[in-house]
Amino acid sequence: MAAGTHYLPGLTPTNEASVQKSDDAAGYYTLGDKLVDPKAPTGPIEQRWTTRKFENRLVNPANRRKLDIIIVGTGLAGGAAAATLGEAGYNVKSFCYQDSPRRAHSIAAQGGINASKNYKSDGDSDYRLFYDTIKGGDFRSRESNVYRLAEVSTNIIDQCVAQGVPFAREYGGLLDNRSFGGVLVSRTFYARGQTGQQLLLGAYQAMERQVAAGTVTQFTRHEMLDLIIVDGRARGIVARNMVTGAIETHLADVVVLATGGYGNVFYLSTNAMGSNVMAAWRAHRKGAYMANPCYTQIHPTCIPVTGAHQSKLTLMSESLRNDGRMWVPKNAEDCAKDPRDIPEEDRDYFLERIYPSFGNLVPRDIASRAAKYMCDEGRGVGPEVDETDKDGNPIKRRRGVYLDLTAAIARLGKEAIEEKYDNLLDMYERITGEDPYQVPMRIYPAVHYVMGGLWVGYDLQTNIDGLFCTGEANFSDHGANRLGASALMQGLSDGYFVLPNTIRDYLADGPFEKISEDHPAVVEAREGVEAQVQKFLSINGTRSVESFHKELGQIMWEYCGMERTAEGLREAIGKIRDLKKEFWTNVKVLGSADSLNQDLEKAGRVADFIELGELMCIDALNRRESCGGHFRAESQTPEGEALRHDEEFAYVAAWEWGGDSLEGAKPVLHKEDLIYTAIEMKQRSYK
Ligand SMILES: Cc1cc2nc3c(=O)[nH]c(=O)nc-3n(C[C@H](O)[C@H](O)[C@H](O)COP(=O)(O)OP(=O)(O)OC[C@H]3O[C@@H](n4cnc5c(N)ncnc54)[C@H](O)[C@@H]3O)c2cc1C
C-alpha cells in the first residue's frame, strides 16, 4: 500500500493507488485534493448494492408528495426516473428541449441492450457481465458501480417486458439474444434495429401515466441554462421557454440531470443534432466536477464522411458485426475495384486475422483503430479524400473499409438477414444509394458516445449536495471505453432502479426550507442567464455560430480524436483559446430573445462546447497513457495496441472549474483512485 493511503474498511485492494510521475499538462492546471467518494460501499462486491438499498433511508409516503424533484432530460435515464419517482408519489417536474419527451436522443439507439439473463446457456452471469464491462472499459471504471449495473441488468428486461416493449423473440416465443463487441456470450436483447425507440416508448408511456396521475408535470421546449444553488445545495434551475423566449426559474428540493452526452463537441457525430453539454457544463461552472472528459467513444461502423457539406453522421449498428465481416483489399491497387470483383484470397479480414479469438466482435475502440490503420496504410476503400501527410504535404486517401454480409446471406438466407436488420439496411441504401444485400457496405469510425461526464459517487450524486446525474451525462460506469448495448442498460438501470433507491436517502432530510423567487441566489442565476442572452445578441460580428462549431469540431477531431499526442494537444488548446476569443468578439447571432430562435439556442451550446473542448484536451494531455478510446501515440505496445500505465494513471480525473482560461485561470484536477478488490487489473487482450 502506498504510504499515506487509506482504504475503506472491508476492502482488500488488489492494486496500489497510482502515483503520477509524468506531467505533459504541467502549467495547464493546478492539482487539487484527492477525491474520495463519501458514499463508496464496502464489503463483498455482490452484497454492496443490496446493503446500500437497505441502509438508505425511506421517505414516508405521506411526505413524498411534499418533496419536489426536478429532472432535466426525458431520454431513457430521465424518462425512467420521472416515471419511477412519480409512481413512488414524489412531485416531479420533467424538462426537455424537444417538443415531446419521446424525441430524446435515446430514440435513435439501434442495436440492443445487455442483460446477464444467460438465456442462451452460454456461460453468462452477473460476474461475467461485470468482468467484460470492466475489461472493456480498460480498467478505468469503478468496480462497485459496474457490479451493480450487471446485477440490475436482468431487472431491466423484466420491467420492459412488463411494459410491453416488443423485444425480438425466437420462433418458440422466447426472447432472442445477439452478441455485441468485447464479449463471447450472447446477452444483447433487441427490437430489430429500433431498440432505443421501443425502450423509450416504454419509459415515455410509464411517465405519461404519471402525468395523467398528477405526480409528473412536463415542461417541453424548455432549455435549462443554469443551476440554482442555495446554501451549498442544488435547489432549482433557470430555463428558457424556447417558444416564447421567457426566462423562468423552477425551484425544488433536489435536481437531477439526465441530459445525455456531448459527442457533438466534435461537430460531426452520430448523436442527434440537438445533443449538447449545456446543462452539465453550466453545473460544472457552478462547481460540479467534470470527470474523464477526454474519454470519447469512436464507433467503427458509421457511414463514411462524404464531404465538407455534412453536419451529421449515421451509425450502422454494431449488431451488424454479428453477421458482417470487416475487410479491406490485401493489395492497395485493388482499392478502387468493385469489391465483388476482388476474389476471396485477395481480401484481408483484418479483425479476424489480428484478433482470432474475438474476430469481428472486438470492442469498438480496437475495431476503430484497426480500420484507421488499414486506411493509413493505403488500403482503404471508397472515394479518395484530400488529406495532408505527416510533413504537411497534400495527399489523397480512401477512408472506408467494407462490412460484408455476403457470407451470412449465403449461410442463413436473405430473409433471415432482413428479419434482423432490415431497417438498418434500408437506411444504408437510402443514404448511399447502394444495396447492402448486393454490395458490401462501406463504413468508417466516427464519434458516437462519451464516457466522460459529471462526476458522481456511488449514489449518483455529484459533489454538489442535491445535484444528481444519470445516464450518459455522468461518467460513472464505462471507464475508458463503453461496450456496445451497455448505454441503454446504464440509462435504465440509473433511471428505474438506482436513482430511486439513492435519492430517497437525500430526500429523507427534506423537505428543505422553501426558497422564494426573489432569493438573491435565484435572482443572480436568472440575471446571469439574461445577461448572457443579451451578450450573444449584442456582439453582432461577422461569423455564424455554425462556423465556430464546425471549426471547433475540426480541431477536436484532428488533435483529440482517434489518436492524440502531447504536441498536437498543446496546439489544439492554443487554437481553441483563439477560437474562443474570436467567438466572444465576432459571432453573429440572428433574431431576437423573445421568440423561437434556434441561432440563439445554438450560440449557448457552442459557447459551452468551446470551453469543454479545451478541458478535454487538457485532460487528454495529462493522461500520458493509452486506455480504451483514449489513444496517446506516445503509449502503445509494439503491435500498436493501447498501453496503460496503472502505476501512474489508475484514477478518475475529476476537474473543477477554475475560471476563464482567457483570464489566466486554470482548472483544478482532483484524482479519485480506482482500487480494485474483486478483479485483477490486466493488460487487455482480445487475441
Ligand atoms: C445512433 C446511435 C445508436 C445507439 N445505439 C445504442 C444501442 O443500440 N445500445 C446502447 O446501449 N446504446 C446505444 N447508443 C447510445 C445511447 O443511445 C445513449 O447513450 C443513451 O440513449 C443516452 O440516454 P440518456 O437518457 O442519458 O440521454 P438522451 O437520450 O440523450 O436524453 C437527453 C435528454 O436531456 C434533455 N436535455 C439535454 N440538455 C437539456 C437542457 N439544457 N435543458 C433541457 N433538457 C435538456 C433532452 O431534451 C433529452 O430529453 C446509441 C447512440 C447513438 C447515437
The ligand as an SDF file (V2000), in Angstrom:
LIG
                    3D

 53 58  0  0  0  0  0  0  0  0999 V2000
  -27.1580    6.3270  -33.3980 C   0  0  0  0  0  0  0  0  0  0  0  0
  -26.9800    5.7780  -32.0110 C   0  0  0  0  0  0  0  0  0  0  0  0
  -27.2950    4.4620  -31.7370 C   0  0  0  0  0  0  0  0  0  0  0  0
  -27.1360    3.9490  -30.4580 C   0  0  0  0  0  0  0  0  0  0  0  0
  -27.4500    2.6390  -30.2190 N   0  0  0  0  0  0  0  0  0  0  0  0
  -27.2770    2.1460  -28.9760 C   0  0  0  0  0  0  0  0  0  0  0  0
  -27.6170    0.7870  -28.6940 C   0  0  0  0  0  0  0  0  0  0  0  0
  -28.0530    0.0500  -29.5590 O   0  0  0  0  0  0  0  0  0  0  0  0
  -27.4280    0.3370  -27.4330 N   0  0  0  0  0  0  0  0  0  0  0  0
  -26.9460    1.1240  -26.4380 C   0  0  0  0  0  0  0  0  0  0  0  0
  -26.8140    0.6610  -25.3090 O   0  0  0  0  0  0  0  0  0  0  0  0
  -26.6360    2.4280  -26.6770 N   0  0  0  0  0  0  0  0  0  0  0  0
  -26.7970    2.9580  -27.9100 C   0  0  0  0  0  0  0  0  0  0  0  0
  -26.4890    4.2530  -28.1480 N   0  0  0  0  0  0  0  0  0  0  0  0
  -26.1470    5.1420  -27.0110 C   0  0  0  0  0  0  0  0  0  0  0  0
  -27.4330    5.5470  -26.2860 C   0  0  0  0  0  0  0  0  0  0  0  0
  -28.4550    5.7730  -27.2210 O   0  0  0  0  0  0  0  0  0  0  0  0
  -27.2870    6.8070  -25.4380 C   0  0  0  0  0  0  0  0  0  0  0  0
  -26.1230    6.7550  -24.6880 O   0  0  0  0  0  0  0  0  0  0  0  0
  -28.4650    6.9230  -24.4860 C   0  0  0  0  0  0  0  0  0  0  0  0
  -29.6760    6.8240  -25.1850 O   0  0  0  0  0  0  0  0  0  0  0  0
  -28.4220    8.2330  -23.7200 C   0  0  0  0  0  0  0  0  0  0  0  0
  -29.5980    8.3070  -22.9350 O   0  0  0  0  0  0  0  0  0  0  0  0
  -29.7950    9.4640  -21.8900 P   0  0  0  0  0  0  0  0  0  0  0  0
  -31.1330    9.2550  -21.2840 O   0  0  0  0  0  0  0  0  0  0  0  0
  -28.6350    9.5360  -20.9930 O   0  0  0  0  0  0  0  0  0  0  0  0
  -29.8000   10.8250  -22.7530 O   0  0  0  0  0  0  0  0  0  0  0  0
  -30.6190   11.2840  -24.0550 P   0  0  0  0  0  0  0  0  0  0  0  0
  -31.4540   10.2250  -24.6320 O   0  0  0  0  0  0  0  0  0  0  0  0
  -29.6230   11.9530  -24.9330 O   0  0  0  0  0  0  0  0  0  0  0  0
  -31.6160   12.3600  -23.4820 O   0  0  0  0  0  0  0  0  0  0  0  0
  -31.1830   13.6350  -23.0910 C   0  0  0  0  0  0  0  0  0  0  0  0
  -32.3930   14.4080  -22.6100 C   0  0  0  0  0  0  0  0  0  0  0  0
  -31.9460   15.5920  -21.9650 O   0  0  0  0  0  0  0  0  0  0  0  0
  -32.6570   16.7150  -22.4520 C   0  0  0  0  0  0  0  0  0  0  0  0
  -31.7600   17.8630  -22.3260 N   0  0  0  0  0  0  0  0  0  0  0  0
  -30.4380   17.9310  -22.5920 C   0  0  0  0  0  0  0  0  0  0  0  0
  -29.9670   19.1450  -22.2810 N   0  0  0  0  0  0  0  0  0  0  0  0
  -31.0050   19.8590  -21.8090 C   0  0  0  0  0  0  0  0  0  0  0  0
  -31.1570   21.1820  -21.3370 C   0  0  0  0  0  0  0  0  0  0  0  0
  -30.1250   22.0290  -21.2560 N   0  0  0  0  0  0  0  0  0  0  0  0
  -32.3900   21.5830  -20.9610 N   0  0  0  0  0  0  0  0  0  0  0  0
  -33.4620   20.7490  -21.0240 C   0  0  0  0  0  0  0  0  0  0  0  0
  -33.3710   19.4730  -21.4470 N   0  0  0  0  0  0  0  0  0  0  0  0
  -32.1570   19.0470  -21.8390 C   0  0  0  0  0  0  0  0  0  0  0  0
  -33.0350   16.3550  -23.8650 C   0  0  0  0  0  0  0  0  0  0  0  0
  -34.1430   17.1250  -24.2600 O   0  0  0  0  0  0  0  0  0  0  0  0
  -33.3580   14.8710  -23.7010 C   0  0  0  0  0  0  0  0  0  0  0  0
  -34.6710   14.7430  -23.2290 O   0  0  0  0  0  0  0  0  0  0  0  0
  -26.6290    4.7740  -29.4320 C   0  0  0  0  0  0  0  0  0  0  0  0
  -26.2970    6.0960  -29.7040 C   0  0  0  0  0  0  0  0  0  0  0  0
  -26.4470    6.5950  -30.9890 C   0  0  0  0  0  0  0  0  0  0  0  0
  -26.0080    7.9960  -31.2670 C   0  0  0  0  0  0  0  0  0  0  0  0
  1  2  1  0
  2  3  1  0
  2 52  2  0
  3  4  2  0
  4  5  1  0
  4 50  1  0
  5  6  2  0
  6  7  1  0
  6 13  1  0
  7  8  2  0
  7  9  1  0
  9 10  1  0
 10 11  2  0
 10 12  1  0
 12 13  2  0
 13 14  1  0
 14 15  1  0
 14 50  1  0
 15 16  1  0
 16 17  1  0
 16 18  1  0
 18 19  1  0
 18 20  1  0
 20 21  1  0
 20 22  1  0
 22 23  1  0
 23 24  1  0
 24 25  2  0
 24 26  1  0
 24 27  1  0
 27 28  1  0
 28 29  2  0
 28 30  1  0
 28 31  1  0
 31 32  1  0
 32 33  1  0
 33 34  1  0
 33 48  1  0
 34 35  1  0
 35 36  1  0
 35 46  1  0
 36 37  1  0
 36 45  1  0
 37 38  2  0
 38 39  1  0
 39 40  1  0
 39 45  2  0
 40 41  1  0
 40 42  2  0
 42 43  1  0
 43 44  2  0
 44 45  1  0
 46 47  1  0
 46 48  1  0
 48 49  1  0
 50 51  2  0
 51 52  1  0
 52 53  1  0
M  END
$$$$
